[in-house]
Amino acid sequence: MAVVITVPICLLLTVAGLAVYDRAEALGDARATRSEVGLSLRIQALVHQLQRERGLTNGLLGGEEEFRSPLAATRKRVDTALRAMRPESAVEDVIQRHLQRLADIRAAADKGGRPPQPGADTDTADRAATLTFYTTAVDALNAVDPVAETATGADRQLRDGLAALRELAAAKESVALERGFLNGVFAKGGFHGREYLTFTEVRATRVAALARFRQIATALQRAAVKNAFGTEDAERATAYENRAEDAADGSALRVDAGAWWDAMTVLVDDLYAVQQSVGDDARDRADRLSHDAEIGLAAYLVAGALMAALVAALAAFASRSLTRPLGALAETAHDVARHRLPATVARIQQSPQDHVELRPPADAPDHPDARLLGGAAEIAEVAASLHQVEHTALHLAAQQAGLRRNTTESLANLGRRNQNLVRRQLSLITRLERQELDPDALAELFELDHLATRMRRNAESLLVLAGQNSPRPTAAPAGGLEVVQSAVAEVEHYRRVLIATVEPVRVRGHAVADVAHLLAELIENGLTFSPPNEPVEVHGWYDTEDDTYCFAVVDHGIGMSEADKERANARLSDAGEEALLAAPTRFLGHLVVGRLAHRLGEGAQVHLFDTTGGGLSALLALPGRLLAPAEGPSTSPLPVRPAVSSLLNGFRAGVARAEAQSTQGASS
């Protein structure tokens, strides 16, 4: 489901991301174009004032002193436009490279002298150099105009508007250049040198620029330019141009330079107004494109978010349509494992032996859950299969539980029969021992008595594994030494058992049989896994620190590895039925010891640890509630001997490790 859902979502987000990126790029282009058009209009404002200063300066150098006053006002406007352009880095570089000598040019023009140009030794050369200086600066500013390299090229209308603005700027520059150039010619009274050729080139440039403008401009823009060239001033300027055109042979020109300047200035101003109108149209178009791009970007973002939310909702619905019935299946399976099967087993175990019902409990459903059938057909089939598995598992569990109980009861019945037979056998042997006088025969009877005692212990172990009560209840307390002696009497190689110091203690009557049986199992285990010539020691002492009495069975045999010892301690502490089912048959003695310790109640515990010098030691700790008050005057406990102290320390260390491991396992 995750893969099926993730792949289309990723593809959808990729497509939406590309669309959003395209809209964002269009928005960036539109904003860049709007900024560039604004910069272009500011550059053209500067160019317009430079063109005016160029024409007035050229007329002043031609001898028309009346141009000095308007020239001063024009220079102030140029300086204002220059200060406004300072923050623009690209324009600033052009200004630094082409207008850094503007102050020197102005000073030379004011003095009527020669501008600082190498090789200029005539007045005509001075006027030409000045004209070239201004023209070069204007060309450089037009070259850096950003509309020439605009970022937005996808919109045809905006692209044509920017191209028209560019061509109109070129035509206006030609008109302004012609105004300034002829201003000087008319002031001087005629063409000199190559001036006429320059005049024709300028007019040709204007005609070509206007032709290109008409090809790409709108009808309104073409009409505006036509109106600019159709005014009286424009027609008067055209008449002056025609007179200049007829003076190609160098004849004198009697034209009022001031009238020419005024007429051409009106034309240049009109063209500048048209240029501003075209620029405003381009800027408005860029604003509309930017606005449309913003709306488009927002729409794409909203649409992408809605589509993602829709896909996520559909994915969640599809996933829930699967996970809900699957969760119900899992819940049903858990209910079977945790409640129904254990309830069936418990009901069978608690039912009378002759009325065992091998059927599921009454609350088990006869059909699959409706939540499961509400899913797809495949899930309904799985639910039906799970229901069938549940019935089969419950039936098998009932059979296994009944078989287990029957087996347990059979073992218990067999154990009781053996116990009764052994008890009768012991009674008979006891009567024979009392009647026998032959020492040899009496010794054999004693040996037979010992074997019967061992058989009785095996029968009692079988009853313990079957979960039956203590087979030898007694109401009279017994001393610790008596309990140890009773345990030694129930092992085969009792002659190898060395009863070391057993401090006086009295065990309550209900625990005597279980303690003796438990010690017998531990002693038997020590005798089995130690060399035939090595004794097995039994110690007993009272631990005042923990208020417990301890029995220790110490052997010097082969011992156990750490892993085997941990598993053995786990069996000694686990008295449940699962331990009996999981443990190998050779470790049934451990389970008998564990169940006897569990029967003794809380505080009674058995633990295995290594014997100093080799071997294994088993220690049984009895809590104070299993100890009866001592008879006669109370005596202080005997001091703990070094060997016993070593056993006690080893027992405490082993118990601490076992508790730490148990805590770690529980936390895991």
C-alpha positions as CSV (number, residue, x, y, z in Angstrom):
1,M,0.0,0.0,0.0
2,A,2.8,2.4,0.9
3,V,4.5,1.8,-2.5
4,V,1.2,2.0,-4.5
5,I,0.3,5.2,-2.8
6,T,3.7,6.9,-2.7
7,V,4.5,6.5,-6.4
8,P,1.5,8.4,-7.8
9,I,1.8,11.0,-5.0
10,C,5.5,11.6,-5.9
11,L,4.6,11.8,-9.6
12,L,1.8,14.2,-8.9
13,L,4.0,16.4,-6.7
14,T,6.7,16.4,-9.3
15,V,4.3,17.6,-12.0
16,A,2.8,20.1,-9.6
17,G,6.3,21.2,-8.7
18,L,7.3,21.7,-12.3
19,A,4.1,23.7,-12.9
20,V,4.7,25.8,-9.8
21,Y,8.4,26.3,-10.9
22,D,7.2,27.5,-14.3
23,R,4.8,29.9,-12.8
24,A,7.4,31.2,-10.3
25,E,9.9,31.6,-13.2
26,A,7.3,33.5,-15.2
27,L,6.6,35.7,-12.1
28,G,10.3,36.4,-11.7
29,D,10.6,37.3,-15.4
30,A,7.7,39.6,-15.3
31,R,9.0,41.4,-12.2
32,A,12.5,41.7,-13.8
33,T,11.0,43.1,-17.0
34,R,8.9,45.6,-15.0
35,S,12.1,46.7,-13.2
36,E,14.0,46.9,-16.5
37,V,11.4,49.0,-18.2
38,G,11.5,51.4,-15.3
39,L,15.3,51.6,-15.5
40,S,15.0,52.1,-19.3
41,L,12.7,55.0,-18.9
42,R,15.1,56.6,-16.4
43,I,18.0,56.1,-18.8
44,Q,16.0,57.6,-21.7
45,A,15.3,60.6,-19.4
46,L,19.0,61.1,-18.9
47,V,19.6,60.5,-22.7
48,H,17.0,63.1,-23.5
49,Q,18.7,65.8,-21.4
50,L,22.1,64.8,-22.8
51,Q,20.8,65.2,-26.3
52,R,19.5,68.6,-25.5
53,E,22.8,69.6,-23.9
54,R,24.6,68.3,-26.9
55,G,22.6,70.4,-29.3
56,L,22.8,73.6,-27.3
57,T,26.6,73.1,-26.8
58,N,27.1,72.5,-30.5
59,G,25.1,75.7,-31.3
60,L,27.1,77.7,-28.7
61,L,30.4,76.5,-30.2
62,G,29.0,77.5,-33.6
63,G,28.7,81.1,-32.4
64,E,25.1,81.4,-31.1
65,E,25.5,83.1,-27.7
66,E,21.8,83.0,-27.1
67,F,22.1,79.3,-26.3
68,R,24.2,80.0,-23.2
69,S,21.2,80.6,-20.9
70,P,19.1,77.5,-21.8
71,L,22.3,75.5,-21.8
72,A,22.9,76.3,-18.1
73,A,19.3,75.1,-17.3
74,T,19.8,71.9,-19.3
75,R,23.1,71.1,-17.6
76,K,21.3,71.3,-14.2
77,R,18.7,68.8,-15.4
78,V,21.5,66.5,-16.7
79,D,23.2,66.6,-13.4
80,T,19.9,65.8,-11.6
81,A,19.4,62.8,-13.9
82,L,22.9,61.6,-13.3
83,R,22.5,61.7,-9.6
84,A,19.3,59.6,-9.9
85,M,21.2,57.0,-11.9
86,R,24.1,56.5,-9.4
87,P,22.6,53.5,-7.6
88,E,22.5,51.5,-10.9
89,S,25.8,49.7,-11.1
90,A,25.7,49.0,-14.8
91,V,24.8,52.6,-15.7
92,E,27.4,53.9,-13.1
93,D,30.1,52.1,-15.0
94,V,29.1,53.7,-18.3
95,I,28.9,57.1,-16.6
96,Q,32.4,56.7,-15.2
97,R,33.9,55.6,-18.6
98,H,32.1,58.1,-20.9
99,L,31.0,61.1,-18.9
100,Q,34.0,61.6,-16.6
101,R,35.2,64.4,-18.9
102,L,31.9,66.2,-18.9
103,A,33.1,69.0,-16.6
104,D,36.1,69.6,-18.9
105,I,33.9,69.7,-22.0
106,R,31.5,72.1,-20.4
107,A,34.4,74.4,-19.2
108,A,35.9,74.5,-22.7
109,A,32.5,75.2,-24.3
110,D,31.8,78.1,-21.8
111,K,35.2,79.7,-22.6
112,G,34.5,79.3,-26.3
113,G,37.9,77.6,-26.5
114,R,39.1,74.2,-27.5
115,P,38.1,71.1,-25.5
116,P,41.0,69.0,-24.3
117,Q,41.2,66.8,-27.4
118,P,44.6,65.9,-28.9
119,G,45.1,67.1,-32.5
120,A,42.1,69.5,-32.4
121,D,43.5,72.8,-33.7
122,T,40.5,74.5,-35.4
123,D,37.2,75.7,-34.3
124,T,35.4,73.1,-36.5
125,A,37.5,70.3,-35.1
126,D,36.5,71.5,-31.6
127,R,32.8,71.4,-32.4
128,A,33.1,68.0,-34.0
129,A,35.0,66.6,-31.0
130,T,32.4,67.9,-28.6
131,L,29.6,66.4,-30.7
132,T,31.4,63.1,-30.8
133,F,31.9,63.1,-27.0
134,Y,28.1,63.6,-26.4
135,T,27.1,61.1,-29.1
136,T,29.5,58.4,-27.7
137,A,28.0,58.9,-24.2
138,V,24.4,58.7,-25.5
139,D,25.3,55.6,-27.6
140,A,26.8,53.9,-24.5
141,L,23.7,54.7,-22.4
142,N,21.5,53.3,-25.1
143,A,23.6,50.2,-25.3
144,V,23.3,49.5,-21.6
145,D,19.5,50.0,-21.8
146,P,18.1,46.7,-20.3
147,V,15.2,46.5,-22.8
148,A,17.8,45.2,-25.2
149,E,18.2,42.0,-23.1
150,T,14.9,41.7,-21.4
151,A,14.1,38.6,-19.3
152,T,10.6,38.1,-20.5
153,G,10.3,36.9,-24.1
154,A,7.2,34.6,-23.9
155,D,4.7,37.4,-24.2
156,R,4.4,38.6,-27.8
157,Q,2.8,41.9,-26.9
158,L,5.4,42.8,-24.3
159,R,8.2,41.7,-26.6
160,D,6.9,43.9,-29.5
161,G,6.4,46.8,-27.1
162,L,10.0,46.6,-25.9
163,A,11.3,46.3,-29.5
164,A,9.2,49.4,-30.5
165,L,10.6,51.3,-27.5
166,R,14.1,50.3,-28.6
167,E,13.6,51.4,-32.2
168,L,11.9,54.6,-31.2
169,A,14.9,55.4,-28.9
170,A,17.2,54.9,-31.9
171,A,15.0,57.2,-34.1
172,K,14.8,59.8,-31.4
173,E,18.6,59.8,-31.0
174,S,19.0,60.3,-34.8
175,V,16.6,63.3,-34.7
176,A,18.3,64.7,-31.6
177,L,21.7,64.2,-33.2
178,E,20.5,65.9,-36.4
179,R,19.2,68.8,-34.3
180,G,22.5,69.3,-32.5
181,F,24.6,68.8,-35.6
182,L,22.6,71.2,-37.9
183,N,22.4,73.6,-35.0
184,G,26.1,74.1,-35.3
185,V,26.1,74.1,-39.1
186,F,23.4,76.8,-39.2
187,A,25.2,78.8,-36.6
188,K,28.4,78.6,-38.6
189,G,26.5,79.4,-41.9
190,G,27.2,76.2,-43.9
191,F,28.8,72.8,-44.2
192,H,32.5,72.4,-43.9
193,G,34.6,69.4,-44.7
194,R,32.7,66.0,-44.2
195,E,29.8,67.6,-42.3
196,Y,27.3,67.1,-45.2
197,L,28.2,63.4,-45.3
198,T,27.6,63.1,-41.6
199,F,24.3,64.9,-42.0
200,T,23.1,62.4,-44.7
201,E,24.2,59.4,-42.5
202,V,22.2,60.7,-39.5
203,R,19.1,61.2,-41.7
204,A,19.5,57.7,-43.1
205,T,19.8,56.2,-39.6
206,R,16.5,58.0,-38.6
207,V,14.7,56.8,-41.6
208,A,15.8,53.2,-41.1
209,A,14.9,53.3,-37.3
210,L,11.4,54.7,-38.1
211,A,10.8,52.0,-40.7
212,R,11.6,49.3,-38.2
213,F,9.5,51.0,-35.6
214,R,6.5,51.0,-37.9
215,Q,6.8,47.2,-38.6
216,I,6.5,46.3,-34.9
217,A,4.6,49.1,-33.3
218,T,0.9,49.1,-32.7
219,A,-1.5,51.3,-34.7
220,L,-1.8,53.8,-31.8
221,Q,1.9,54.0,-31.5
222,R,2.4,54.6,-35.2
223,A,-0.3,57.2,-35.1
224,A,1.4,59.0,-32.2
225,V,4.7,59.1,-34.1
226,K,2.9,60.3,-37.3
227,N,1.3,63.1,-35.3
228,A,4.7,64.1,-33.8
229,F,6.1,64.5,-37.4
230,G,2.9,66.3,-38.6
231,T,3.0,69.3,-36.3
232,E,3.8,72.8,-37.6
233,D,7.2,72.8,-35.9
234,A,8.0,69.4,-37.4
235,E,7.0,70.7,-40.9
236,R,9.1,73.8,-40.3
237,A,12.0,71.6,-39.2
238,T,11.6,69.5,-42.3
239,A,11.8,72.7,-44.5
240,Y,15.0,73.6,-42.8
241,E,16.3,70.1,-43.5
242,N,15.4,70.4,-47.1
243,R,17.3,73.7,-47.4
244,A,20.3,72.0,-45.7
245,E,20.1,69.1,-48.1
246,D,20.2,71.5,-51.1
247,A,23.5,73.0,-49.7
248,A,25.6,69.9,-50.6
249,D,28.0,72.1,-52.6
250,G,29.0,74.1,-49.5
251,S,27.0,77.1,-50.3
252,A,26.1,79.5,-47.5
253,L,23.0,78.7,-45.4
254,R,21.0,81.6,-44.2
255,V,18.9,79.9,-41.5
256,D,18.1,81.2,-38.1
257,A,19.8,78.7,-35.8
258,G,17.4,79.6,-32.9
259,A,14.3,78.9,-35.0
260,W,15.7,75.6,-36.1
261,W,16.5,74.7,-32.5
262,D,13.0,75.5,-31.3
263,A,11.3,73.6,-34.1
264,M,13.5,70.5,-33.7
265,T,13.2,70.7,-29.9
266,V,9.4,70.5,-30.2
267,L,9.8,67.4,-32.4
268,V,12.3,65.8,-30.1
269,D,10.1,66.5,-27.1
270,D,7.1,65.0,-28.9
271,L,9.1,61.9,-29.8
272,Y,10.2,61.7,-26.2
273,A,6.5,61.9,-25.1
274,V,5.7,59.0,-27.5
275,Q,8.7,57.1,-26.1
276,Q,7.4,57.6,-22.6
277,S,3.9,56.5,-23.7
278,V,5.4,53.3,-25.3
279,G,7.4,52.7,-22.1
280,D,4.4,53.2,-19.9
281,D,2.5,50.7,-22.1
282,A,5.3,48.2,-21.7
283,R,5.5,48.7,-18.0
284,D,1.7,48.3,-17.6
285,R,1.9,45.1,-19.7
286,A,4.7,43.9,-17.4
287,D,2.6,44.8,-14.4
288,R,-0.3,42.8,-15.7
289,L,1.9,39.9,-16.5
290,S,3.4,40.0,-13.0
291,H,-0.1,40.2,-11.5
292,D,-1.3,37.3,-13.7
293,A,1.8,35.3,-12.8
294,E,1.2,35.9,-9.1
295,I,-2.4,34.8,-9.4
296,G,-1.3,31.8,-11.5
297,L,1.3,30.8,-8.9
298,A,-1.2,31.1,-6.1
299,A,-3.7,29.1,-8.1
300,Y,-1.1,26.4,-8.8
301,L,-0.1,26.3,-5.2
302,V,-3.7,26.0,-4.0
303,A,-4.5,23.4,-6.6
304,G,-1.4,21.4,-5.8
305,A,-2.3,21.5,-2.1
306,L,-5.9,20.5,-2.8
307,M,-4.7,17.7,-5.0
308,A,-2.2,16.5,-2.4
309,A,-4.8,16.6,0.3
310,L,-7.3,14.8,-1.9
311,V,-4.7,12.1,-2.8
312,A,-3.8,11.8,0.9
313,A,-7.4,11.5,1.9
314,L,-8.0,8.8,-0.8
315,A,-4.8,7.0,0.3
316,A,-5.9,7.2,4.0
317,F,-9.4,5.9,3.0
318,A,-7.9,3.1,0.9
319,S,-5.4,2.2,3.7
320,R,-8.1,2.3,6.3
321,S,-10.3,0.0,4.2
322,L,-7.6,-2.5,4.5
323,T,-6.1,-1.9,7.9
324,R,-9.6,-1.8,9.6
325,P,-10.6,-5.4,8.7
326,L,-6.9,-6.5,9.1
327,G,-6.9,-4.9,12.6
328,A,-10.2,-6.7,13.4
329,L,-8.5,-10.0,12.2
330,A,-5.5,-9.3,14.4
331,E,-7.8,-8.5,17.4
332,T,-9.8,-11.7,16.9
333,A,-6.6,-13.7,16.7
334,H,-5.3,-12.1,19.9
335,D,-8.6,-12.8,21.6
336,V,-8.3,-16.4,20.6
337,A,-4.8,-16.7,21.8
338,R,-5.2,-14.7,25.0
339,H,-8.8,-15.5,26.2
340,R,-10.7,-18.2,24.3
341,L,-8.0,-20.9,24.2
342,P,-6.9,-20.4,27.9
343,A,-10.6,-20.3,28.9
344,T,-11.3,-23.6,27.1
345,V,-8.3,-25.3,28.7
346,A,-9.2,-24.0,32.2
347,R,-12.8,-25.2,31.7
348,I,-11.7,-28.6,30.7
349,Q,-9.3,-28.9,33.5
350,Q,-11.9,-27.9,36.0
351,S,-14.7,-30.1,34.7
352,P,-15.3,-33.6,36.2
353,Q,-13.2,-36.3,34.8
354,D,-16.1,-38.2,33.4
355,H,-17.7,-35.1,31.7
356,V,-14.9,-33.7,29.5
357,E,-16.4,-31.6,26.7
358,L,-14.2,-31.3,23.7
359,R,-15.8,-28.1,22.3
360,P,-15.1,-24.4,22.2
361,P,-16.5,-22.1,24.9
362,A,-20.1,-20.9,24.7
363,D,-19.1,-17.3,23.9
364,A,-17.1,-18.3,20.8
365,P,-18.8,-16.8,17.7
366,D,-20.3,-19.1,15.1
367,H,-19.5,-16.8,12.2
368,P,-16.8,-14.3,11.3
369,D,-17.1,-10.8,12.7
370,A,-19.3,-8.4,10.8
371,R,-16.4,-5.9,10.7
372,L,-14.4,-8.4,8.8
373,L,-17.2,-9.2,6.3
374,G,-17.5,-5.5,5.6
375,G,-14.1,-5.5,3.9
376,A,-13.1,-6.9,0.5
377,A,-14.0,-10.4,-0.5
378,E,-10.5,-11.6,0.0
379,I,-10.5,-10.3,3.6
380,A,-13.8,-12.0,4.2
381,E,-12.3,-15.2,3.0
382,V,-9.3,-14.7,5.3
383,A,-11.8,-14.0,8.2
384,A,-13.7,-17.2,7.4
385,S,-10.4,-19.1,7.3
386,L,-9.4,-17.6,10.6
387,H,-12.7,-18.6,12.0
388,Q,-12.2,-22.2,10.9
389,V,-8.6,-22.1,12.2
390,E,-10.1,-20.9,15.5
391,H,-12.5,-23.8,15.7
392,T,-9.8,-26.3,14.8
393,A,-7.4,-24.8,17.3
394,L,-10.0,-24.7,20.1
395,H,-10.8,-28.3,19.4
396,L,-7.2,-29.4,19.4
397,A,-6.5,-27.3,22.5
398,A,-9.5,-29.0,24.2
399,Q,-8.2,-32.4,23.2
400,Q,-4.6,-31.5,24.3
401,A,-5.9,-30.1,27.6
402,G,-8.0,-33.2,28.3
403,L,-5.1,-35.4,27.3
404,R,-2.7,-33.5,29.5
405,R,-5.1,-33.7,32.5
406,N,-5.7,-37.3,31.9
407,T,-2.0,-37.9,31.7
408,T,-1.4,-35.9,34.9
409,E,-4.1,-37.7,36.7
410,S,-2.8,-41.1,35.5
411,L,0.6,-40.2,36.7
412,A,-0.8,-39.1,40.1
413,N,-2.9,-42.3,40.4
414,L,0.1,-44.4,39.5
415,G,2.2,-42.4,42.0
416,R,-0.4,-43.0,44.8
417,R,-0.6,-46.7,44.0
418,N,3.2,-47.0,44.1
419,Q,3.2,-44.9,47.3
420,N,0.6,-47.2,49.0
421,L,2.5,-50.3,47.9
422,V,5.8,-48.9,49.1
423,R,4.2,-47.9,52.4
424,R,2.9,-51.4,52.9
425,Q,6.3,-52.8,51.9
426,L,8.0,-50.6,54.5
427,S,5.6,-51.7,57.2
428,L,6.3,-55.3,56.4
429,I,10.0,-54.7,56.3
430,T,9.8,-52.9,59.7
431,R,8.0,-55.9,61.3
432,L,10.6,-58.3,59.8
433,E,13.4,-56.2,61.2
434,R,11.9,-56.4,64.7
435,Q,11.6,-60.1,64.5
436,E,15.0,-60.9,62.9
437,L,17.9,-61.8,65.2
438,D,20.5,-62.8,62.6
439,P,22.9,-59.9,62.0
440,D,23.4,-60.8,58.3
441,A,19.7,-61.1,57.6
442,L,19.1,-58.0,59.5
443,A,21.6,-56.1,57.4
444,E,19.9,-57.3,54.3
445,L,16.6,-56.1,55.6
446,F,18.1,-52.7,56.4
447,E,19.3,-52.5,52.8
448,L,15.9,-53.5,51.5
449,D,14.4,-50.9,53.8
450,H,16.7,-48.3,52.3
451,L,15.7,-49.3,48.7
452,A,12.0,-49.1,49.6
453,T,12.6,-45.6,51.1
454,R,14.2,-44.5,47.8
455,M,11.2,-45.9,45.9
456,R,8.9,-44.0,48.1
457,R,10.8,-40.8,47.3
458,N,10.5,-41.5,43.6
459,A,6.7,-42.0,44.0
460,E,6.4,-38.8,45.9
461,S,8.5,-37.0,43.2
462,L,5.9,-38.2,40.7
463,L,3.1,-36.8,42.8
464,V,4.9,-33.5,43.1
465,L,5.3,-33.2,39.3
466,A,1.6,-34.1,39.0
467,G,0.8,-31.2,41.3
468,Q,-0.5,-33.2,44.2
469,N,-0.3,-32.2,47.8
470,S,2.4,-33.3,50.2
471,P,2.2,-37.1,50.5
472,R,3.6,-37.2,54.1
473,P,1.9,-34.5,56.1
474,T,3.0,-34.2,59.7
475,A,1.9,-31.9,62.5
476,A,5.0,-32.2,64.7
477,P,8.0,-29.9,64.3
478,A,11.4,-31.5,63.6
479,G,14.9,-30.5,64.3
480,G,17.2,-29.5,61.5
481,L,19.5,-32.5,62.0
482,E,16.5,-34.8,61.9
483,V,15.4,-33.3,58.6
484,V,18.9,-33.8,57.2
485,Q,19.2,-37.4,58.4
486,S,15.7,-38.1,56.9
487,A,16.9,-36.7,53.6
488,V,20.2,-38.7,53.7
489,A,18.2,-41.9,54.4
490,E,16.5,-41.5,51.0
491,V,19.6,-41.5,48.8
492,E,21.5,-44.4,47.4
493,H,25.1,-43.7,48.4
494,Y,24.2,-42.4,51.9
495,R,27.6,-43.5,53.2
496,R,29.3,-40.8,51.2
497,V,27.2,-38.0,52.7
498,L,29.1,-36.0,55.4
499,I,26.8,-34.2,57.7
500,A,28.9,-31.2,58.8
501,T,27.8,-28.7,61.4
502,V,24.1,-28.3,61.4
503,E,23.1,-25.6,63.9
504,P,20.0,-26.2,66.0
505,V,16.7,-25.2,64.4
506,R,13.2,-26.5,64.4
507,V,11.2,-26.7,61.2
508,R,7.4,-26.5,61.4
509,G,5.6,-29.7,60.9
510,H,3.8,-28.9,57.6
511,A,7.2,-28.2,55.9
512,V,9.3,-31.1,57.3
513,A,8.4,-33.6,54.6
514,D,8.9,-31.1,51.7
515,V,12.2,-29.8,53.1
516,A,13.5,-33.4,53.6
517,H,12.4,-34.4,50.1
518,L,14.0,-31.3,48.6
519,L,17.3,-31.9,50.4
520,A,17.2,-35.5,49.3
521,E,16.9,-34.5,45.6
522,L,19.9,-32.0,46.0
523,I,22.0,-34.6,47.8
524,E,21.2,-37.2,45.2
525,N,22.2,-34.8,42.4
526,G,25.5,-34.0,44.2
527,L,26.3,-37.7,44.6
528,T,25.6,-38.4,41.0
529,F,27.9,-35.7,39.6
530,S,30.9,-36.1,42.0
531,P,33.7,-38.7,42.1
532,P,32.9,-41.9,44.0
533,N,35.6,-41.2,46.5
534,E,34.5,-37.6,47.2
535,P,32.0,-36.9,50.0
536,V,29.0,-34.6,49.7
537,E,28.8,-32.2,52.6
538,V,25.6,-30.9,54.2
539,H,25.8,-27.7,56.3
540,G,23.1,-25.9,58.2
541,W,23.2,-22.5,59.9
542,Y,21.1,-19.7,61.0
543,D,21.5,-16.4,59.1
544,T,20.7,-13.6,61.5
545,E,21.2,-10.9,58.9
546,D,18.3,-12.1,56.7
547,D,16.4,-14.0,59.4
548,T,16.6,-17.3,57.4
549,Y,17.9,-20.7,58.0
550,C,20.1,-22.1,55.3
551,F,20.9,-25.7,54.2
552,A,23.9,-26.1,51.9
553,V,24.7,-29.2,49.9
554,V,28.3,-29.0,48.7
555,D,30.0,-31.4,46.2
556,H,33.4,-31.3,44.6
557,G,32.4,-32.8,41.3
558,I,32.5,-31.7,37.7
559,G,30.4,-28.5,38.3
560,M,28.4,-26.7,35.6
561,S,29.1,-24.0,33.0
562,E,27.7,-20.6,33.5
563,A,25.1,-21.1,30.8
564,D,24.0,-24.4,32.2
565,K,24.0,-23.0,35.7
566,E,21.7,-20.1,34.6
567,R,19.3,-22.5,33.0
568,A,19.3,-24.7,36.0
569,N,18.6,-21.8,38.3
570,A,15.7,-20.8,36.0
571,R,14.2,-24.3,36.3
572,L,14.6,-24.2,40.1
573,S,12.7,-20.9,40.3
574,D,10.0,-21.8,37.8
575,A,7.2,-24.0,39.1
576,G,4.8,-23.6,36.3
577,E,3.4,-26.3,33.9
578,E,5.2,-24.7,30.9
579,A,8.6,-25.5,32.6
580,L,7.6,-29.2,32.9
581,L,6.6,-29.3,29.2
582,A,9.8,-27.6,28.0
583,A,12.4,-29.2,30.2
584,P,14.2,-32.3,29.1
585,T,13.4,-35.4,31.1
586,R,17.0,-35.6,32.6
587,F,16.2,-32.4,34.4
588,L,13.0,-33.5,36.1
589,G,14.9,-33.4,39.5
590,H,15.3,-29.7,39.1
591,L,11.6,-29.3,38.5
592,V,10.8,-31.3,41.6
593,V,13.1,-29.1,43.7
594,G,11.5,-26.0,42.1
595,R,8.0,-27.1,42.9
596,L,8.8,-28.1,46.4
597,A,10.5,-24.7,47.0
598,H,7.4,-23.1,45.5
599,R,5.2,-25.2,47.8
600,L,7.1,-24.0,50.8
601,G,5.9,-20.4,50.0
602,E,7.3,-17.0,49.6
603,G,10.9,-16.5,50.8
604,A,12.0,-20.1,50.3
605,Q,14.4,-20.4,47.4
606,V,17.1,-22.7,46.0
607,H,20.1,-21.4,44.2
608,L,23.2,-23.1,42.6
609,F,26.7,-21.6,42.7
610,D,30.2,-22.7,42.2
611,T,32.1,-24.4,45.1
612,T,35.4,-23.0,46.0
613,G,38.1,-25.4,44.6
614,G,35.7,-27.0,42.1
615,G,32.3,-28.5,42.1
616,L,28.8,-27.2,42.7
617,S,26.9,-26.0,45.8
618,A,23.1,-25.9,46.3
619,L,21.7,-23.7,49.0
620,L,18.2,-23.8,50.4
621,A,17.1,-20.7,52.3
622,L,14.0,-21.1,54.6
623,P,12.3,-18.0,55.8
624,G,11.6,-17.4,59.4
625,R,7.8,-18.2,59.1
626,L,8.8,-21.9,58.4
627,L,10.8,-22.1,61.6
628,A,9.3,-23.2,64.9
629,P,10.4,-21.7,68.3
630,A,13.3,-23.6,69.9
631,E,12.5,-25.9,72.9
632,G,14.0,-25.2,76.3
633,P,15.9,-22.0,77.2
634,S,16.9,-19.8,74.3
635,T,20.5,-19.8,73.3
636,S,22.4,-17.4,71.1
637,P,23.1,-18.5,67.6
638,L,26.4,-20.2,67.0
639,P,29.1,-18.2,65.3
640,V,29.2,-18.8,61.5
641,R,32.3,-20.8,60.6
642,P,34.6,-19.6,57.7
643,A,33.4,-22.4,55.4
644,V,29.8,-21.6,56.0
645,S,30.5,-17.9,55.6
646,S,32.1,-18.6,52.2
647,L,29.0,-20.6,51.2
648,L,26.7,-17.8,52.4
649,N,28.6,-15.1,50.5
650,G,28.6,-17.2,47.4
651,F,24.9,-17.7,47.7
652,R,24.2,-14.0,48.2
653,A,26.3,-13.1,45.2
654,G,24.5,-15.7,43.1
655,V,21.1,-14.5,44.2
656,A,22.1,-10.9,43.4
657,R,23.2,-11.9,39.9
658,A,20.0,-13.9,39.3
659,E,17.8,-11.0,40.4
660,A,19.8,-8.6,38.2
661,Q,19.3,-10.9,35.2
662,S,15.7,-11.3,36.0
663,T,15.2,-7.5,36.2
664,Q,17.0,-7.0,32.9
665,G,14.9,-9.7,31.2
666,A,11.7,-8.1,32.5
667,S,12.7,-4.7,31.3
668,S,13.5,-6.1,27.9
